[in-house]
């Protein structure tokens, strides 16, 4: 049997190895491209890698467009100083995607599943979000992110947040001292490390305050009473219905605007239809269905509410009195309030906004309204706001300063 020997000279060997490496590299890049395309197809078109935000240390994440007003004052302050930051959102209609600055980038990062994947790999010195329960629900801390801050977007106490809302954040940008009090008590009870609790304020108040100053209002013949109930079963319109408004209309000295919660039209359409039909020919009664209630709040002289949190914005931003239905808060298992053994701030302070009424006052409600319009507690409202909301009208600037100090490793508490 003949024996054959195969000889390949060094030059040919090098050429073959070069071709082999090139083929492997080409296949690798092709497969990687296919993988990302598949991932985009399955999880949403928002998947991108972080090379879009090179040299960016500060990131903000938003669940949707309703939170843009919370982030805008902070982002505006940072970009004015030439500080690079980025905004990531799970809402393709978020106005933050249209905001323009040479020091700002934004990205729609897809549905909730893809958002979790993206944020879990994020490299940052600071990540700010309004979403609570970090490391409890789907959103997890990235090992490449140094600091997570929760940005509070309501003046209310921590009682009504679900459990462990703040436990795994490094800092909380608080709106008032009552939030700091509640979080500290929860830390003590749970034995969790103390977080950085910052005296920030409400950043979206900056936006609303500017809008109010520039708002053009129509002339009015009489004072206006704004009824702004929640949509739940215990709301004013659900409990008292048409007779409540008939009692209000007994006095001819003011007009009435009803601004139902949007969810009311979904959950109780028959009730709204009955109210609209009953008062269709009443010239002093109108229903406001506009997406924003800015004009109704600005033109009115008094608000009647129940447990809808909008009355805090009304009292603090417009410095006008509120007539509130007497309600009780029962701490519910699964919420932070179930572990706090003192009266929550909302229940403790709500009487200072104006006056409390109950079902026994319905027949005389018009008289109570007139007295409150004539004798509004302006000083008490101003004192409560100053005591309860940090940095009113300038919270965005304050928050930006606090973030810069955090990434510079300065203690700001």
C-alpha positions in Angstrom: 0.0 0.0 0.0 1.3 3.4 -1.0 1.7 6.0 1.7 0.9 9.6 0.9 2.2 12.5 2.9 0.4 15.9 2.9 2.7 18.9 3.2 1.4 22.5 3.7 4.0 25.2 3.7 3.9 27.8 6.4 2.5 30.5 4.1 -0.5 28.3 3.1 -1.1 27.4 6.8 -1.3 31.1 7.7 -3.7 31.8 4.9 -6.0 28.9 5.9 -6.0 30.0 9.5 -6.8 33.5 8.4 -9.7 32.3 6.4 -11.0 30.1 9.2 -10.8 33.0 11.7 -12.6 35.3 9.3 -15.4 32.7 8.7 -15.8 32.2 12.5 -15.9 36.0 13.1 -18.4 36.5 10.3 -20.7 33.8 11.7 -20.4 35.2 15.2 -21.4 38.7 14.2 -24.2 37.3 12.0 -25.5 35.2 14.8 -25.3 38.1 17.3 -27.2 40.3 14.9 -29.9 37.6 14.5 -30.1 37.2 18.3 -30.7 41.0 18.8 -33.3 41.0 16.0 -35.1 38.1 17.6 -34.9 39.7 20.9 -36.4 42.9 19.5 -39.2 40.9 17.8 -40.1 39.0 21.0 -39.7 41.8 23.6 -40.4 45.0 21.6 -38.5 47.3 19.4 -37.0 49.2 22.3 -34.1 47.0 22.9 -30.8 48.8 22.3 -27.4 48.5 23.8 -26.0 51.2 26.0 -23.6 52.5 23.5 -26.3 55.1 22.7 -25.4 56.8 26.0 -21.6 56.7 26.2 -20.1 59.1 28.8 -23.5 59.3 30.6 -23.5 58.8 34.3 -27.0 59.9 35.2 -30.1 58.0 34.1 -33.8 58.4 34.8 -36.4 55.6 34.2 -40.1 56.3 33.7 -43.0 53.9 33.5 -45.0 56.3 31.3 -45.8 59.8 30.1 -47.7 60.7 33.2 -44.4 61.0 35.1 -42.6 63.3 32.6 -43.5 66.4 34.7 -41.7 64.8 37.6 -38.4 64.3 35.7 -38.5 67.4 33.4 -37.4 70.0 36.1 -34.4 67.9 37.1 -33.4 67.2 33.5 -33.8 70.8 32.6 -31.6 71.9 35.4 -28.9 69.4 34.6 -28.8 70.1 30.9 -28.6 73.9 31.5 -25.4 73.3 33.4 -24.0 71.1 30.6 -24.4 67.9 32.6 -25.1 64.8 30.4 -28.1 62.7 31.4 -30.4 60.1 29.8 -34.1 59.3 30.0 -35.4 55.8 29.5 -39.2 55.1 29.3 -41.5 52.2 28.8 -44.0 54.4 27.0 -43.6 55.1 23.3 -45.8 58.2 23.6 -43.8 59.7 26.4 -43.1 63.5 25.7 -39.6 62.9 27.2 -38.7 61.2 23.9 -39.2 64.6 22.1 -37.2 66.7 24.5 -34.1 68.2 22.9 -30.7 69.1 24.3 -27.2 68.4 23.3 -26.6 67.1 26.8 -29.6 64.8 26.8 -30.6 61.5 25.3 -33.8 59.4 25.5 -34.9 56.0 24.5 -38.1 53.9 24.5 -36.9 50.6 25.9 -39.9 48.4 25.2 -42.5 46.5 27.3 -42.1 45.6 31.0 -40.1 42.4 30.3 -37.6 44.2 28.0 -37.4 47.1 30.4 -36.3 44.7 33.2 -33.7 43.2 30.9 -32.3 46.6 29.8 -32.2 48.1 33.3 -30.6 45.0 34.8 -27.6 45.6 32.6 -27.4 49.4 33.0 -24.1 51.0 33.8 -24.5 54.3 35.7 -23.4 56.3 38.7 -27.0 57.3 39.4 -30.4 55.9 38.4 -33.5 57.9 39.4 -37.1 56.6 39.2 -40.6 57.1 40.5 -41.3 53.3 40.5 -41.3 51.9 44.0 -40.4 48.3 45.2 -37.0 48.1 43.5 -35.6 44.6 43.9 -39.1 43.5 45.2 -41.0 43.4 41.9 -39.7 43.0 38.4 -37.2 45.9 38.4 -33.9 44.7 39.8 -30.7 46.6 40.7 -28.0 46.4 38.1 -24.6 45.4 39.4 -23.1 48.1 37.3 -25.2 50.9 38.7 -23.8 52.6 41.8 -26.7 54.5 43.3 -30.5 54.2 43.0 -32.8 57.1 44.0 -36.6 57.1 44.4 -38.1 60.4 43.4 -41.4 61.0 45.3 -44.2 62.3 43.1 -47.0 63.1 45.7 -47.2 65.1 48.9 -48.8 62.2 50.8 -47.4 60.0 53.6 -45.8 56.6 53.0 -48.8 54.7 54.5 -50.5 54.0 51.2 -47.4 52.6 49.4 -47.1 48.8 49.1 -44.7 47.1 51.5 -41.0 47.5 51.0 -41.6 50.4 48.6 -38.2 52.1 49.5 -36.2 49.4 51.2 -33.7 48.7 48.5 -33.1 52.3 47.3 -30.0 54.1 48.3 -31.8 57.4 48.6 -35.3 58.8 48.6 -36.0 62.4 47.3 -38.7 63.3 49.8 -41.4 65.9 49.5 -41.8 66.6 53.2 -40.7 65.8 56.7 -43.6 63.4 57.2 -42.2 61.0 54.6 -38.8 61.1 56.3 -40.5 60.3 59.6 -42.3 57.3 58.2 -39.3 55.8 56.3 -37.1 56.1 59.3 -39.6 54.3 61.5 -39.8 51.5 59.0 -36.1 51.2 58.8 -35.9 50.9 62.6 -38.6 48.2 62.8 -37.1 46.2 59.9 -33.5 46.7 60.9 -32.6 47.8 57.3 -29.7 50.1 56.6 -30.4 53.8 56.8 -31.0 55.4 53.4 -30.1 58.9 52.3 -33.4 60.8 52.9 -33.2 64.1 51.0 -35.2 67.3 51.6 -36.1 67.8 47.9 -39.8 68.7 47.5 -42.2 68.0 44.6 -40.5 68.6 41.2 -43.8 68.5 39.2 -45.0 71.5 41.3 -42.3 73.5 39.5 -44.1 72.8 36.2 -47.6 73.4 37.5 -46.6 76.6 39.3 -45.2 78.0 36.0 -48.4 77.0 34.1 -50.6 78.7 36.7 -48.7 81.9 36.5 -49.1 82.0 32.7 -52.7 80.9 32.5 -55.3 83.1 30.9 -58.7 82.7 32.5 -62.2 83.7 31.4 -64.2 86.2 33.4 -66.7 84.9 35.9 -69.9 86.4 37.3 -69.9 84.5 40.6 -67.5 82.5 42.8 -67.0 78.9 41.5 -67.1 75.7 43.6 -65.2 72.7 42.1 -66.3 69.2 43.1 -63.5 66.8 42.5 -64.3 63.4 44.0 -62.4 60.1 43.7 -64.0 57.3 41.7 -64.2 54.7 44.5 -67.5 53.4 46.1 -67.0 55.8 49.1 -66.7 58.9 46.9 -69.1 61.9 47.3 -71.0 61.1 44.1 -71.3 57.4 44.9 -72.5 57.9 48.4 -74.8 60.9 47.9 -75.5 61.2 44.2 -77.8 63.8 42.7 -79.3 65.0 46.1 -75.8 66.3 47.1 -75.7 68.7 44.0 -79.3 69.7 44.6 -78.3 70.8 48.1 -75.3 72.7 46.7 -77.5 74.5 44.2 -79.9 75.9 46.9 -77.7 78.9 47.2 -77.6 81.1 44.1 -74.4 83.0 44.9 -72.0 80.6 43.2 -71.6 78.2 40.2 -70.6 74.6 40.3 -68.1 72.6 38.3 -68.0 68.8 38.7 -64.8 67.2 37.6 -65.2 63.4 37.9 -62.2 61.1 38.1 -61.7 59.6 34.6 -62.1 56.1 36.1 -65.7 57.0 37.1 -66.7 56.9 33.5 -65.4 53.4 33.3 -66.6 52.0 36.6 -69.8 53.9 37.1 -71.1 55.1 33.7 -74.8 54.9 34.7 -74.2 57.3 37.7 -72.5 59.9 35.5 -75.2 59.6 32.9 -77.9 60.2 35.5 -76.1 63.3 36.8 -75.5 64.7 33.3 -79.2 64.1 32.4 -80.6 65.6 35.6 -78.6 68.8 35.4 -78.6 69.3 31.7 -80.6 72.5 31.8 -79.0 73.9 35.0 -76.9 76.9 33.8 -74.9 77.0 37.0 -73.8 73.4 36.8 -71.1 72.2 34.4 -69.0 69.0 34.1 -65.3 69.3 33.3 -64.0 66.3 31.2 -60.7 67.9 30.0 -57.6 65.8 30.4 -56.0 68.4 32.7 -57.9 70.2 35.4 -55.7 73.2 35.5 -58.3 75.7 34.3 -61.1 74.4 36.6 -58.8 74.6 39.6 -57.5 78.1 38.7 -61.0 79.6 38.1 -62.6 78.0 41.2 -62.6 79.5 44.7 -63.1 76.3 46.7 -62.8 72.6 46.2 -65.0 69.9 47.6 -63.3 66.5 47.8 -63.0 63.2 49.7 -59.9 60.9 49.5 -58.7 62.0 46.0 -55.2 63.3 46.5 -55.8 66.2 44.1 -57.0 68.4 46.9 -53.4 68.7 48.3 -52.2 70.0 44.9 -55.2 72.4 44.9 -54.5 73.8 48.4 -50.7 74.0 48.0 -50.5 75.3 44.4 -53.5 77.6 44.4 -53.7 78.5 48.1 -57.5 77.9 48.1 -59.6 76.2 50.8 -60.9 72.7 50.6 -64.2 71.2 52.0 -63.6 67.5 52.7 -65.9 64.6 53.3 -65.1 62.9 56.6 -63.4 59.6 55.8 -61.4 57.0 57.8 -58.3 55.3 56.7 -58.0 51.7 57.6 -54.4 50.3 57.3 -54.5 47.4 54.8 -52.3 44.4 55.1 -49.7 44.6 52.4 -49.2 48.4 52.7 -46.6 50.3 54.6 -49.2 51.8 56.9 -49.9 48.4 58.4 -46.5 48.6 60.2 -46.8 52.3 61.4 -48.5 52.9 64.7 -49.3 56.6 64.4 -51.9 58.7 62.6 -50.8 59.3 59.0 -50.1 62.8 57.8 -53.0 63.2 55.5 -55.5 62.4 58.3 -53.7 64.6 60.8 -53.5 67.7 58.6 -56.5 67.5 56.3 -58.7 69.6 58.6 -56.2 72.6 58.2 -57.1 72.8 54.5 -60.5 74.3 55.3 -63.3 72.3 56.8 -64.6 68.7 57.3 -68.2 67.7 56.6 -70.1 64.4 57.0 -73.5 63.0 55.8 -75.3 65.0 58.5 -74.2 68.2 56.9 -75.6 67.5 53.4 -78.8 69.5 53.9 -76.8 72.6 55.0 -73.8 72.1 52.6 -74.5 75.3 50.7 -74.3 77.4 53.9 -71.0 75.8 54.8 -69.7 76.5 51.3 -70.6 80.2 51.4 -69.0 80.6 54.9 -65.8 79.0 53.7 -65.6 81.1 50.5 -66.1 84.2 52.6 -63.6 83.2 55.2 -60.8 81.2 53.6 -57.9 80.1 55.8 -55.2 81.6 53.7 -52.6 81.9 56.4 -53.2 78.3 57.7 -52.8 77.0 54.1 -49.6 78.9 53.5 -48.2 77.7 56.9 -49.1 74.0 56.1 -47.6 74.2 52.7 -44.3 75.7 54.0 -44.2 73.1 56.7 -45.1 70.1 54.5 -43.4 70.7 51.1 -39.7 71.4 50.8 -38.4 73.9 48.2 -41.8 74.9 46.8 -41.4 75.9 43.2 -37.7 75.1 43.0 -37.5 71.4 43.7 -36.0 70.5 40.3 -33.0 72.7 40.9 -32.5 71.2 44.4 -32.8 67.6 43.1 -30.2 68.3 40.4 -27.8 69.6 43.0 -28.4 66.6 45.2 -27.8 64.2 42.4 -24.5 65.9 41.5 -23.4 65.6 45.1 -24.3 62.0 45.2 -22.2 61.1 42.1 -19.3 63.2 43.6 -19.6 61.1 46.8 -20.5 64.0 48.9 -22.8 63.7 51.9 -25.9 65.8 51.3 -28.2 64.8 54.1 
